[in-house]
Amino acid sequence: MSVSKRSTPLINQYTINLQIENNCFKLHQPNSRVELNLSHKIKRLPLLIILSSFIFSGCSIWKNVMGEFNAYFNTYYNAKVTFEQVEQVLYNRVSSEKFLSIEKFDVEFNLPQNEKNKLDDVIKKCSKILQYYLNTSVGDDALLMIGKAYFYQDNYLGAERKFAELISTFPKSKLYDEALYFLMFTLSKEKKYEEVIISFQTKARHDTKNKNLWKLHKIYGLAKFRIGEIDSAIYYLNLASQQAKGEDKAEILFYLGEINEERNPSESAKFYNNTSKTTKRTNLKIYSLIKYAIQQRKLGNYELSERVLNDLIHSNIDKDYERKVYLELARTHHLSGKIELAIQTYTYLDTTYKRTEESAFGYFELARIYETNLGKYDSAKLFYEKAQVEFPQSEASRQAQRKSAVLNDYFRNHLIISRNDSILSSIKMNSDSVITLNIDSIQNLISQAKYSLAWTFYTSLNRVDSAIYYLKDIIENHPESPVTPRSYYLLGTIYELIDTTKAKEIYLELLRKFPYSEFSTQVAKFIGIKNEIISDTLNKIYNIAISLIDTDPEAAIKMLSTICNHNSNSNLKAKAFYAIGWINEYKLKNFAKAIEYYTNVLNNFPESEYAKMAQIKLNPEKYEQSKATTIPSVQTPATKPVEQIKPTTKETEEPEEEPRVRERKRRRIDDN
């Protein structure tokens, strides 16, 4: 850096005096608490060289040397002071944080713009030092300040480069450990936890006399936690806590409490208690005591938990903590069986701290009491709806929305049952009424609503007894309902976890009454019946259905439908679909239905032989044209006009129809 008149204002501003003491330089800033001792920061210049320069070179050279030193020290000093001011702002922000968490360890700093501008100034000044005075003893400090400035600006790539440069350029620097700590910290911010671990394992100096090793253990332990190695994380954080002091120790103890919350509540409670005793930060003390009370509640120590929370309420704490304490106190009352006291506490929370996350959770958990403990679903629905709108961005709001939907289904199905029961009662009382009603369809509506209620009780309301009640009601009072086989299956599923013998009895009854339902394969697996038996049974059903085509085509279709709905082999299902289409075409004259089933075969079983037959059924003109252009060498059943083919068994065959009849029926299909 060239010496110019610009250095003079800096000298005047800070009035930095250069003194030669004991063969080294010292800087003093008058009228300030800060005394910057640079005897260890610059390379020692032998007194003889300085004196020789003064004697042989004259006063002008000495003035130039002094000018260089003044500019150099002013630049470094100004950068250092500015940087320490920004760090103090950051420290104050961290100290005022109300809710500490490992999750917040990796978040960005988001400094105000004016603080970022100060750091830009630090980077410029330190860059000048590196440009002209890299080989001085403040070169490593300038590199560290630039790296930390980038780090606080959330410029992690720039920070990573500077910390790595310091480590490689100054391997013997006293700032080596701090640079490695911030390098690992930066990698952690970038979510590069594997690189944090590698940096520690390859670059850390594992010296027992290293007083800064605890910092590296802390970052290393948190990285281990992030990748799921919990035991290793706890080990290294414990090492860090043994060497750290003051607020650093309190922070590590809090992290240990947080890590142990689920796996070891007892240990977690101890760490939170130790945190409250170690820290002097009011916020951290209060929050660690709240966490301590929560862990004591998990351990079943409800009285201790209540006592700690009540003490906090009466200690004039901040409202952000106060509403959280009331929420945890209400939860403790609830879990300890003090339902009325819990309701009172939740009500106080919801009315006193409106539009807060804690209030939303208060409404949600109040609804849970009315739903689970008191069975008052109307009140529960009301409080779930309040939780939805109380604090929309909270998790309680999202959970309340799902629970409200469940209870809406509950009330809607109850209404369906009530209304249709009234209709059935009215029919019975007015048997001579001229109004004709489909009683079967009404019964089906009732049974379907009952099944929906059973499903809601089992999957959403955790009321297995109510689910069993409605399923048994369907089986006893609606034996012909379409949902009856499903009711058997769900009832058996429930009893699998309660009584396996009872479950087998239910499944056997299902197979006996509905042997061809879609659940038969799953049931057969549970009972131990081989799939081949089921397959043989379905083939028998098909043969019986075909034999009924002439005498009872409706019954034949019903039996074939069981095959279509069953989880059977695709060829048999294709055959059944085609047979239903054939019956609708030739026996019931329902050509629209015939086309529907032929299309189903074509779409769902395109590779089967029945797809080709269905294609001919749906496009007879195309088939006739292709037939006219080719002369078949052998007349086989596969090449006969499909209109003549009736689904048959080995025992029965149907004679061919006259050509005129075939033509007339083909036209009917085309018309449809």
C-alpha positions, 0 to 999 in steps of 0.5 A: 500500500503506497503511503499518501496523505490519506493516512493522516486523518486516520492517525489524527482520528485514533491518535495511535502512538507507536512505541518501541519497547523491548525490541518490539512495537506497541500501539496505544489508543488514548482515551479508550478502554481498548489497548491493542498490543501488537507485539505478538501481531507483527514480526519483531524488527531488531532494534539495531536495524531500525537504528541503523536505518535512522542513522544511515538513511536519514530522517526522511526514510524514518518518516516513510517507515512510520507512515507505512506503519501508521497506515497499516495499523490504522487499517487493521485497528479500524477493521477490528473495532468495526468487526467486534461491534457487529459481533456484539450485535450478533451476541445480543441477538443470540442472548435474547433468543427465547426458544433455543433449539438444535433446529435453529443452529443451522439457520441463516443469521439474516443480519440487518442491512446496516450491519452487513454494510459494516462487514463489507467495510471490514472485508475491504480493509482486511483485503488491503492488509492481505494485499500488502501485508500478508506476511505480517503476523496479522495476516491470519487474523485478517483472513479470519475476519474476512471469513467470519464476515462472509459467514455472518453475511450468510455467504457460506461459499466465500466463508468456506474458502477463507477459513480453508485458506487460513488453515492451509496457509498458516498451519501453525497459527494460534487461530488455527482451531478457531478457523477450523471451528468456523469452517465446520460451522459453515459446512453445517450451515450448508447442511454438509454434515459428512464434510463436517465430520471429515474436516474434524477427523482430518484437520483437528489437533487432538491435543489434551492441552488444546483449550479450544477442542470443545468447540470442535467437539460441539460442532462434530457432535451436532453433525453426528446427530444430524446424520442419525448417529445419536450415541456418538453425538451424545458422547462428543457433546458430553466431552464438549460440556466437560471443557466448556464454561459459562453460557457455552456449557449451558447451551451444550447441556440444553442440546443434550437435553433436547437429543434425549427427550424421546430416548431417555426422558430421565436423562433429558430432565437432568440436562435441562435442570443443569442448564437452568442452574448453569446459565445466567440468561433469564430466557434460557433459564425459563425455557429449560425449566419449562422443558424440565417440567415436560420431561417430568410429566413424561416420567409420570411425576405430575405433581413435580411438573405442576409445581415447576410450572406454577412457580414459573407463572408466579415469577413474573415471566414474559407473556411469550413464556407465560402462555406456553406455561399455561398450555403445558400446565393444562396438558399436565392436568389432562394427563394426570386425570384432572379433567375439569381443571384441564378444561378450566386451564385450556379455557383461560388460555384460549380467552387470554391469549387469543390468536396465538399458536398456544391458543390454537393448541388449547382449542384443539386439545380441549376438543380432544377432551370432549371427543375422547374423554367425554364422548361429546362429539358436537362440542368437540366439533365446535372446538376443532372448528375454532382451532382451525381459524385461531392460528391458521399457520400452526400445526394445530390448525391443520390437525383440527381441519382433519378432525373436523372432516371426520366428525362431519362424516360422523354426523352426516352418516348419523343423519342418513341412518336417522332419516332412512329409519324414519322412512322405513317406519313410515312405510310400515305404518302406512302399508296401504300407501299408494307410494311405492318405495324401493325398500332394498335401496333404503336398507342399502343406504342405511347399511352403507352409512353404518359401515362408514361409521364403523370405519370412522370409529376404527380408523379416526376416533379410536373407538374399536368397541363402537366399530365392532358394534356397527359391523355386527349390526350390519351382519345381523340386520343387513345380511344381503347388503353389498357391504356385508362381506366387507363388514365381515372382513373388517370385523375379522381384521379388528379381531386379529389384534384382539382374539385370533381364534375369533378372527378365524371364526369370522373369516370362516363365516365370510367364506361360507356365506360369501365364498366368491367375494373379493376378500376370499383370497386374503381371508384364505391366506390368513386361515391357511386355505390354498389359492388353488382351492379358490381357483377351482371354486371359481371355475365351478361357479363359471360352469354353473353360471353357464348352465343357467343361461337358458333357465335363469340368465339373471342368476347366471349374470349374478354368479359371473359378476362374483368372478369379475369382482374377485381377485382371480386370474385375468383369463377367467375374468375376461371369460366371465366379462365376455359371457355377461356380454353374450347373455345381455346380447342374446338372452336379455336383449340389452344391447347397450349392456352387451356393448359395455361388457364387450368393451370392458373385455377389450380395454382390460384384457387386450391380449386375451382370446376374448378380446379378439372375439369382443373386437369382432362383436363390436366391429362386425362389418370390419370382420366381414370385410377381412373375411371376404378378402381372405380364404380360410383353409380350415374352418375352426371354432376360433374362426366361426362367426362369433355371433354363433358362439355361446359360452359353453362348458365341456358338457353343453353346447348350443346349436348354430343359429340361422344366418338371417337371425345372426344378421338381424342381431348384428344389426341390433348391436350396430343400432345400439 
